[in-house]
Amino acid sequence: MPTITLPTWDLVLRGAVAGLLLHHLLHLLLPGPRPVVRRVLAGFVASVAGYLACQQPVLLLHLPRPLAHGLLTVCVGSAAWLWAATRGLFDDGFRFSVPVAAVIAGTTALGLAANLPYFPAGDGPFLQHPPDGLVAGLGRAHGLAMLACSAAALWEALRGWRDDLVASRRALRRWAAVGIVGYAGLALVVELALRGQPVGPLLPALHVAVIGAIALWLSLVVARGSLADVLGPDMATAPPPLADAAPAAAPDSGPAPNQPPPPPPLPARSAQALARLDTLLRTEQVHHTDGLSLADLAGRLGLGEAALRALIHQHLGFRNFNDFLHHHRLADAAQQLAADDQPVLTVALACGYGSIGPFNRAFKQRFRTTPTAYRAALRLGQAPPDPPETQVSA
């Protein structure tokens, strides 16, 4: 078995960062809201911990072979876990679906096929393979898969940034994008500049230090409670919708017995803005405008975009502007389908959808049935799922 030649300070640094990652891993595995997303995040943390050992392969040879293979397994799928983690963090409707599992499994399988042949049968250094062999080809394919997953993770962080209504999650999107671009860019530059050359102990240790800094930052995020705000509640256990956008006056007699006290009154400016928003939705039906953006609606209300995001999220409970629009568009669509026999396409266009496809997908996700089947159920006297409230609600 080859001797570990790493400096003591390098081993201490890796051990400290691994301990911090283990703390995060255990925290994510505890019961909490959105358990599927927490498990995916735990998978990503485990893959980063595996990278600490795989970055210096000689460490793997000093571990029991099953443990070494396990660390290699989570390490080679790290970019796929990163992509899944960004989807879970930034998509409130995320599910660990078959395509997500297939991407992780495929990337991991490629990585194992490209790296396991280097393991010696017994004690000794890692084996060498010719650069033009099958193993090298699998390694290049795995590298491309990792690059594609990193690019997809960057896209997930950026694509919904403008419509995200949760301030802490918007900030996390920016930091995630900067981290992915910066770290992947640094790794690419180093790989191109030092291909085939010894790098010494400092560069790998710098990578470990960067991982440790990110882990410390995540510790602060968890300590401040921002992680719970980013993840949000389970969709099935979210609080019921509010009754109205305009705040109702609290009864003079106080709360009913055994009932929670009413929420505190809204600030005057927020109450006025909610009243204007309610008017735009009820009277002018601004949400029927095809391509309506948050900036457009903020301009109609005379508010800044940040103020409108806070208003819709904090007072109405929505976490994404598109969800806010879908909520009110689908409420109107359900009423129109029940009231007359207009073609479904006409209803979709009248409610602000540019084509029938997005309308059908949104309607089925909300009502668990198609618009045509929804109308047919009403004609037969059956009770379809209750439509959402037509007023501004959470």
N, C-alpha and C positions, 0 to 999 in steps of 0.2 A: 504494500500500500504506500503510495507516495506521501512524502512528508509535507505537512502544511507549512508553507513558507510565507504566509501573510504576516504583516506586522501585528503586534499585539493590539495597537490602537485601532487597527482595521477590524479585528475580531470584536473588540469591545464596542465599537460603533455599530457593527452589524447586530450584535446582541441587543443593544439598547433599542435600536429601531425595530427589531423583531419583537421585542417585548411590548413596545408601544402599539405595533400593529395587532398583536395578540389581544391587547386590551380593547381595541376597536372591534375586533372580530367577535369577542365575547359580548360586547355591548350590543352589537347588531343582531346577535342570535337570541337575545332576551325578548320576551313577549313585548309587542308594541304595535302601533298602527301600521297598516300596509306591510304585513309580514313578508309578502312575496318580494317586494322591493328591498326590504332589509336583508333577505337571504341573498339576493343578487349582489347587493353591496358587500355582503360578507364574502361572497365568492371572489369579488374583485380584490378585496383586502388580502384574502388568502393567496391570490395569484401574485400580488406584490411581495408578500412575505416569501413565497417560493422563489421569486426573482433574486432575493438577497443571497440565497444559497447557490442558485444556478449561475449567477453572474461570475462566481469563482468556482468552477466545476470541481476543483480539487476538494472542496468541502463536501460534495456529495459522496465522494468515495470513502469518507470517514463516518458516514451514517449507515444504519441498516438499509440494505438494498430496498425493501418495500417503502421505507420512509423517503429514500432518495428518489425513487420512481414517483411517489406521490407528489413531492415538491416539484419535480419536473413536469408532471401532468398539469398542475395548476399554473405553473409558470408559463408554459408555452401557449396557454390560452388567455394570457393576461389582456391582450388588446380586445379580444372578443368579450371578455368580462367587462372591460371598460366601456365598450359600446352598449352592452346590456344595462350597465349601471347608469349611464347617462340617459338612456331611454326611461328607466324606472324613475329617476329623479325628476325628469322634466315632463313626463306624460302622466297625468292623473289617472288615465284609464289603462295603464300598462298591465299586461298579463304576460306571464312566462309561457309564451305560446310555442308551438312546434317549430316555426321558423327561427325563433330566438335560440331555442335549444339546439337546432341543427347548426347554426352558425358557430356556437360555442363548441359543439362536439366536433364539427369539421375542422376548425382551426386547431383544436387540441390534438386531433388524430394526425393531422399533417405535422405538427410539431413533434409528436412522439416518434413518428416514422422517420423524421429527419435527425433526431437526436439519440434515440435508444441504441442504434447500431454503434455509437461511439463508446458505450459502456463496456468495460472489459468483462470477460467471463468470470474472472476471479480478481485477486488483488493486482494492482498495477495501474499505470497511467491510462488515460483515455486512448482509444484506438484512433488511428489516422486513416482517412479514406481519400482516394484521389479526387481532386477538385472537379473533374468532369464525370464523376460517377453518378449513379442513381441517387445516392444519399445527398450529394450536393444539389441535385435538381430538386429534390424534395425540400431541401433547406431554402432554396430560392422561392419555391412556391409558398412555403410557410411565411417567408418574409413579406411576400406580396399580400398574403392574406392578413397579416398583422397590420401592414400599412393601410389596407382597405378598411379594416375595422377601426383604426385610429381616425381615418378620414370620416367614416360614418359617425363616430363619436363626436367629432368636431361639428358635423352637420346637425346632430341632435341638440348640441348645446346652443347653436346659433339660430336655428330655423324658427323657433317660437319665442325668441327673446322679446320682440316688440309687443306681442300680445300677452305676455306673462304678467299677471297682476300681482304676484307675490314678490315683494321687494327683496327679501332675502334670497329667493330663488333666482331672481334676475341677476343679483350680484354673483351668485354661484355660477350662473351661466357664463358670465364674463371671465371669472377666474378659471373655470374649466377650459374655456377656449384658449386663454393665454397659456395655461399649463400644458395643454395638448400640443399646441403649436410650438411653444418654447422647448419642451422636453423632446418631442419627436424631431424637431429641427436640430437640436444639439446632438442627439444620437445619430442622425443622418450625417451631419458634418463630421463627427468623430469617426464614423464608420468609413466614410469616403477618404478622409485624410490619413487614417491610420490603418487602412486595410492591410492585413498580413504583417503588421509591425507590432512589436511588444509595446504595451501601453504603460507598464509600470503600475504601482499600487495607488497613485494619487487619483487618476481619472475614475476608476471604479469606486473609490471611496467618496469622490465628489458626487457620483450618482446616488450612493447610499445616503449621503448627507442631505441631498435634495429631497429624497423620499422621507427622511426623518423630519425635515422642516415642514413638509406637507402634512405628515401625520400629526405633528404638534399643532398646526393650524386647525386640523380637523378636531383635535381635542378641545380647542377653544370654541369651535363652532358648537360642539355637543354641549359643552359646559354652559354656553349662553342660551341653550334651548333652540337654536336656529334650525337644527336638524328636524325637529318636530314640525316647525313651520314650513320647511321645504317639502317634507314628505306629505304633510296634510293628513286629514282623516281618511279612514276607509270610505269608499264611495257608498257602501251599503249602510254605514253607520253615521253618515253625515247628518248634521242637524236639519230638521224640516224647514221648508221655505218660509220666509217671512210673509206676512199677509199683504204688505203693501210697501211701496217705496216711500211714500210720505209718512213720517213718523206719527203714530197716533198718540193723543194725549193720554197720560196716565190717569186712571180713575182716582177720584178724590178720596174714595174710601180706603185706598191702599190695596195691596195684593189680597187675593182670596186666601182663606185658610189653607195651610199645607201646600201652597203654591209658591214657586220661587218669585222673588221680587222682580218687577219689570226692569228692563235695561235702563241705564241712565239716559237722560235726554240727549239728543244729538246737539252738537254745536250749531249755532244759527246758520253759519255759512254752509255746513254740510246738509242741514235740513232744506235750505233753499235750493241747493244743487240737486238733491234728490227729487224735490218737487218739480224742478225744471226737466229733469230726466224722465220722470213719470209722465209729464205732459208730452214730451217728444215721442215717447213710446205709445201712449194711449191715443193721442189726438193726431199727431203727424205721422205715426208709424215709421219713424226714421230707420228702424231695424229692417224694414223691407228694402232698403237701398242696397242694390247689388254692389259688392266690393266695399262696403262701409268699413272704414278703419277706425282704430281708436283715436288717431289724430283728427279724423273728420268729426267724430262725435264730440271730442274735446273742444274743437272749434265752435261747434253749434252751441255748446253749453257755456262757452267763454271761460273754460278751465284749461290749465296746463295738463299735459299727458300724465305726469306723475300724480297730480291731484285727482284726476279721474280714475287712475288705477287704484289709488288708495280708497276712493269712494266706493267703487264697485266691489273691491275685495273685502274691505273692513266692514262695510255697512250692509252689503247685499250677499256676501259669502261666496262669490265666484272667484275662481283662481286663474281663469283664462278668459280673455275677451271673446274668443270664438265660442266658448261654451255659453257665455252670456248671450251672444247673438242667437245661437242655436236654440237656447231655451225659449226665447220669445218668438222666434220665427216658427218653431214647431208647435207652440201653443196656438198661434193663429192658423197654421195649416190644419191642425186637428179640428178646429172649429169649422173651417171652410169645408173640409171633407165631410163633416157631419151635417152641414147645413144645405148643401146643394150637390149637383152632379157634374160640376166642372171637371174637365180632364185633369189628371194628376199633374201633368206638365204645366198646365195653366196655374194650378195652385202653387206649384214650386216656384214658378217665375214671379207670381204675385207676392210671395213671401220673402223674396230677396235671394233666391238661389239661381245661379246663372244657368244651370242645366239640371236634368232629371237625376243624373247619377249621384252627385253630392247630396241631393235632397233625400233620395231613397236610402242612402247609407245612414244619414243622420237620423231619419225617421225610424228606421229599423233598430238602430242602437238605442233610441229613447223608448220606443214602444214595444220592442221585441216582435214586431210584425211589419209587413209592408203597408204603404198607404192604401193600396187596393184592398188588401185583406182587412185593414182597419175599417174602411168604409163598409165592406161587405158584412162585417160583424155587427156594425150598427144597424144595417138594414134588416138583419135577422133577429134583432132584439137582444143580441149578446152584449156582454159588458167587456169592451176592450180595456187595456190598462188606462188608468186615469190620466188625462192630459195634464201638462204642467199649468201652473197658474198663468194668466195672461198679463198680470201686472208685474212690475219689477219685483223680483223675489230672489231669494237665495237658493 
